Amino acid sequence: MLRLLVVLLVVANLGYYAWSQGALALFGTQPARFSEREPQRLQQQVRPQMLEIRKVDPGKV
């Protein structure tokens, strides 16, 4: 019984992975991509050009 549950969970995980990677698009099922799902987030950014990425000095941490 436990072995069957483990096999079903593995198959479900493989199915979800295949779906999330777009491998099931042939069957008409594919996930919405993040850029297509929430375009309003791009418009909500406040001055994104001001973002500055700096390297951390390991001696100061």
VEXBA-172890 format. One record per atom (N, C-alpha, C): residue in three letters; atom name; x, y, z. Coordinates in pm, 1 decimal. Atoms other than C-alpha are relative to their C-alpha. Example, Ala and Ser with C-alpha at 12.3 -4.5 7.8 and 13.67 -1.06 7.14 Angstrom:
! residues 2
ATOM/ala/N/89.0/-119.0/0.0;
ATOM/ala/CA/1230.0/-450.0/780.0;
ATOM/ala/C/90.0/120.0/0.0;
ATOM/ser/N/-82.0/-119.0/-6.0;
ATOM/ser/CA/1367.0/-106.0/714.0;
ATOM/ser/C/-77.0/109.0/73.0;
END
This chain:
! residues 61
ATOM/met/N/82.3/-119.4/0.0;
ATOM/met/CA/0.0/0.0/0.0;
ATOM/met/C/87.0/126.3/0.0;
ATOM/leu/N/-90.0/-114.4/-6.5;
ATOM/leu/CA/279.5/241.7/92.5;
ATOM/leu/C/79.8/14.0/-129.5;
ATOM/arg/N/-74.4/-1.5/125.3;
ATOM/arg/CA/472.2/144.9/-219.5;
ATOM/arg/C/-84.9/62.8/-111.1;
ATOM/leu/N/90.8/-57.1/99.3;
ATOM/leu/CA/168.7/232.2/-433.7;
ATOM/leu/C/-11.5/151.2/18.2;
ATOM/leu/N/8.7/-142.9/-28.1;
ATOM/leu/CA/140.3/572.3/-263.6;
ATOM/leu/C/126.0/72.4/-47.1;
ATOM/val/N/-126.0/-61.3/42.6;
ATOM/val/CA/507.9/646.5/-328.3;
ATOM/val/C/6.8/6.8/-151.9;
ATOM/val/N/-1.1/1.5/146.6;
ATOM/val/CA/475.9/546.4/-694.0;
ATOM/val/C/-95.6/106.2/-54.4;
ATOM/leu/N/95.7/-101.3/45.0;
ATOM/leu/CA/166.9/766.7/-735.2;
ATOM/leu/C/53.5/141.2/21.3;
ATOM/leu/N/-58.4/-131.6/-24.3;
ATOM/leu/CA/345.7/1062.1/-578.7;
ATOM/leu/C/112.7/31.7/-97.7;
ATOM/val/N/-107.6/-21.2/97.8;
ATOM/val/CA/647.0/1016.3/-805.9;
ATOM/val/C/-58.7/30.1/-137.5;
ATOM/val/N/64.6/-23.7/130.1;
ATOM/val/CA/421.8/996.3/-1113.5;
ATOM/val/C/-65.3/138.4/-2.1;
ATOM/ala/N/62.2/-132.7/-6.9;
ATOM/ala/CA/230.7/1306.5/-999.0;
ATOM/ala/C/106.0/109.9/-10.1;
ATOM/asn/N/-107.6/-99.2/7.8;
ATOM/asn/CA/556.7/1497.2/-949.6;
ATOM/asn/C/59.0/8.4/-139.9;
ATOM/leu/N/-51.0/-1.2/137.7;
ATOM/leu/CA/685.3/1394.4/-1291.7;
ATOM/leu/C/-99.1/67.7/-94.0;
ATOM/gly/N/102.6/-64.6/81.9;
ATOM/gly/CA/355.6/1499.7/-1446.5;
ATOM/gly/C/-1.4/150.5/19.8;
ATOM/tyr/N/-3.1/-144.2/-27.6;
ATOM/tyr/CA/368.1/1838.0/-1275.3;
ATOM/tyr/C/124.3/64.6/-61.4;
ATOM/tyr/N/-123.2/-54.8/58.0;
ATOM/tyr/CA/728.5/1890.4/-1383.0;
ATOM/tyr/C/-12.9/11.9/-152.3;
ATOM/ala/N/18.2/-3.4/145.5;
ATOM/ala/CA/644.0/1802.7/-1743.5;
ATOM/ala/C/-94.5/112.9/-39.1;
ATOM/trp/N/95.5/-107.0/29.6;
ATOM/trp/CA/346.6/2040.2/-1735.9;
ATOM/trp/C/64.3/137.4/18.2;
ATOM/ser/N/-58.3/-131.1/-28.1;
ATOM/ser/CA/543.1/2327.2/-1578.6;
ATOM/ser/C/109.6/37.7/-98.1;
ATOM/gln/N/-103.9/-27.4/98.6;
ATOM/gln/CA/819.9/2294.7/-1838.7;
ATOM/gln/C/-56.4/14.7/-140.8;
ATOM/gly/N/63.9/-16.7/130.2;
ATOM/gly/CA/569.0/2305.5/-2125.1;
ATOM/gly/C/4.2/-124.2/-86.7;
ATOM/ala/N/-9.6/123.0/78.2;
ATOM/ala/CA/620.2/1944.5/-2233.2;
ATOM/ala/C/-137.8/-53.8/-39.4;
ATOM/leu/N/134.0/47.6/30.5;
ATOM/leu/CA/244.0/1885.6/-2235.3;
ATOM/leu/C/-77.9/97.9/-88.4;
ATOM/ala/N/65.2/-97.4/87.3;
ATOM/ala/CA/169.9/2177.2/-2470.1;
ATOM/ala/C/-59.7/-67.6/-122.8;
ATOM/leu/N/51.4/76.9/112.8;
ATOM/leu/CA/113.9/1920.4/-2742.4;
ATOM/leu/C/-145.2/-40.7/23.3;
ATOM/phe/N/135.8/40.8/-36.0;
ATOM/phe/CA/-202.3/1816.5/-2557.0;
ATOM/phe/C/-89.6/118.4/33.6;
ATOM/gly/N/80.3/-119.5/-24.7;
ATOM/gly/CA/-321.6/2175.1/-2514.8;
ATOM/gly/C/4.7/49.6/142.6;
ATOM/thr/N/-14.1/-47.8/-137.7;
ATOM/thr/CA/-213.7/2219.3/-2154.2;
ATOM/thr/C/139.0/57.9/18.0;
ATOM/gln/N/-128.7/-63.5/-27.1;
ATOM/gln/CA/58.1/2466.7/-2073.8;
ATOM/gln/C/-21.9/111.0/102.1;
ATOM/pro/N/14.8/-102.7/-103.2;
ATOM/pro/CA/120.0/2703.2/-1783.8;
ATOM/pro/C/16.1/139.8/-58.6;
ATOM/ala/N/-20.8/-139.4/38.9;
ATOM/ala/CA/95.0/3078.8/-1815.5;
ATOM/ala/C/135.0/43.7/53.7;
ATOM/arg/N/-130.8/-47.5/-43.7;
ATOM/arg/CA/434.6/3238.6/-1796.4;
ATOM/arg/C/-18.0/120.6/91.0;
ATOM/phe/N/11.2/-108.5/-96.4;
ATOM/phe/CA/505.7/3495.3/-1526.8;
ATOM/phe/C/-20.9/134.1/-68.4;
ATOM/ser/N/14.0/-129.2/66.7;
ATOM/ser/CA/540.2/3783.4/-1771.4;
ATOM/ser/C/-138.6/16.9/-59.5;
ATOM/glu/N/134.0/-8.5/56.4;
ATOM/glu/CA/203.2/3699.5/-1926.2;
ATOM/glu/C/-105.4/9.3/109.6;
ATOM/arg/N/99.5/9.2/-105.6;
ATOM/arg/CA/31.1/3649.2/-1593.0;
ATOM/arg/C/-12.3/129.6/80.2;
ATOM/glu/N/2.7/-118.9/-83.3;
ATOM/glu/CA/126.0/3968.1/-1406.3;
ATOM/glu/C/72.0/118.3/-66.5;
ATOM/pro/N/-68.5/-111.6/65.9;
ATOM/pro/CA/214.6/4247.5/-1649.3;
ATOM/pro/C/-9.1/129.5/79.1;
ATOM/gln/N/15.3/-123.4/-77.3;
ATOM/gln/CA/94.2/4511.0/-1401.1;
ATOM/gln/C/117.7/24.1/93.0;
ATOM/arg/N/-116.0/-18.6/-88.0;
ATOM/arg/CA/401.2/4449.0/-1185.1;
ATOM/arg/C/108.2/84.0/-67.3;
ATOM/leu/N/-99.2/-81.4/70.2;
ATOM/leu/CA/621.8/4603.9/-1452.8;
ATOM/leu/C/-35.8/147.2/5.9;
ATOM/gln/N/42.2/-140.2/-5.1;
ATOM/gln/CA/413.8/4920.6/-1446.7;
ATOM/gln/C/4.6/56.4/141.4;
ATOM/gln/N/-1.4/-46.8/-138.5;
ATOM/gln/CA/425.1/4939.3/-1065.1;
ATOM/gln/C/141.0/32.2/48.8;
ATOM/gln/N/-137.0/-26.1/-43.4;
ATOM/gln/CA/803.7/4969.2/-1050.8;
ATOM/gln/C/24.6/150.2/8.6;
ATOM/val/N/-30.9/-140.7/-20.0;
ATOM/val/CA/924.6/5300.2/-917.0;
ATOM/val/C/149.3/18.5/-24.8;
ATOM/arg/N/-137.1/-29.7/39.8;
ATOM/arg/CA/1245.9/5419.2/-1084.1;
ATOM/arg/C/91.2/-122.3/2.2;
ATOM/pro/N/-85.2/119.8/-0.2;
ATOM/pro/CA/1398.1/5076.6/-1165.3;
ATOM/pro/C/143.2/28.6/-43.0;
ATOM/gln/N/-135.4/-33.9/43.1;
ATOM/gln/CA/1699.9/5248.5/-1322.1;
ATOM/gln/C/88.2/40.7/117.9;
ATOM/met/N/-77.0/-38.0/-118.6;
ATOM/met/CA/1805.5/5355.2/-971.5;
ATOM/met/C/55.3/-120.9/74.9;
ATOM/leu/N/-47.8/121.6/-65.1;
ATOM/leu/CA/1869.5/4994.7/-871.0;
ATOM/leu/C/148.8/-18.0/-28.0;
ATOM/glu/N/-143.7/16.8/12.6;
ATOM/glu/CA/2237.6/4940.1/-805.9;
ATOM/glu/C/41.3/-127.5/73.2;
ATOM/ile/N/-45.1/125.4/-58.9;
ATOM/ile/CA/2393.0/4599.0/-742.4;
ATOM/ile/C/147.0/15.4/36.2;
ATOM/arg/N/-136.7/-14.2/-48.6;
ATOM/arg/CA/2704.6/4600.6/-531.8;
ATOM/arg/C/51.2/-133.8/50.0;
ATOM/lys/N/-62.3/120.2/-54.6;
ATOM/lys/CA/2947.7/4328.3/-438.6;
ATOM/lys/C/27.5/21.8/149.7;
ATOM/val/N/-23.2/-7.9/-143.8;
ATOM/val/CA/2981.2/4253.6/-68.3;
ATOM/val/C/146.4/-27.1/28.4;
ATOM/asp/N/-138.0/20.2/-43.1;
ATOM/asp/CA/3326.1/4289.4/85.0;
ATOM/asp/C/-0.3/-108.4/107.3;
ATOM/pro/N/4.1/109.1/-97.8;
ATOM/pro/CA/3383.3/3953.5/265.3;
ATOM/pro/C/61.3/36.0/134.1;
ATOM/gly/N/-64.4/-38.8/-124.7;
ATOM/gly/CA/3598.0/4125.1/528.7;
ATOM/gly/C/-92.2/80.1/92.0;
ATOM/lys/N/90.4/-83.4/-79.0;
ATOM/lys/CA/3312.4/4349.5/644.4;
ATOM/lys/C/-125.2/-73.2/46.1;
ATOM/val/N/121.6/73.4/-35.7;
ATOM/val/CA/3049.5/4080.2/683.0;
ATOM/val/C/15.7/-70.0/131.1;
END
